[in-house]
Amino acid sequence: MMNCRPFPWRYIKRVLETRESFFGASIEFTKAEFHDQAHACPDCGKLPDDLTWVPVDTAVETWPRGEGRSGFVTCCMECKTQIDFFVEDELTQLETELRAVGESSQDLLWSESDPVE
């Protein structure tokens, strides 16, 4: 689990609209791997199994600084709360290698200057 700047909600929504089915197996694997570390929603108490697990990448500026990470953020969509960010080392390594040669596996990039709302 990693602390980081919250992801912009427009980015979270776009990911859910375009990637959820593609990442279905990865999401289930991640839930199983990190379930014991996941927290309930601090606002409504929704349990980790009932939260939305979203595949994400940190902001575009984090990658050249060596701080880029790929993983899954848990969200309570009703409370609009991001709870935990779980880094997936293998996905991070693949993305780091791609970005080192000027490419990316992601088509939904966001910037640290983007508003969270």
LINUR-V991235 format. One record per helix or strand of 2 or more residues. SS is the DSSP state (h for helix, s for strand). FROM is the first residue (numbers start at 1). TO is the last residue. If there is no record, write none. Layout:
SS_FROM_TO, SS_FROM_TO
//
This chain:
h_9_19, h_24_37, h_48_50, s_52_57, h_60_64, s_70_76, s_81_87, h_89_100
//
